Amino acid sequence: MVMEIRLGDVVRLKKRHPCDSYEWEVVRLGADIGIRCLGCQRHVLLDRGTFERRVKALISRRQ
C-alpha cells in the first residue's frame, strides 16, 4: 500500500536522529523523498520504499 504524503507533512521516524529528534518535515516528493530534521535542520534524501519502512507515524498534515 502506498503512503499518501504531501509537502510540509511532519512524520515521526522509528529511529532517533543523532541530534535526539524523531520528527522530520517532508520537503521534496517524487521517486525520492526529501526530509528535513526539525531538531538540527539536516536534509536527507531517501528512496520512497526506505522512507515508508522508516516512518512510524504521521504527526501533522499541512493544509
Order of alpha helices (4+ residues) and beta strands (2+ residues): beta-beta-beta-beta-alpha-beta
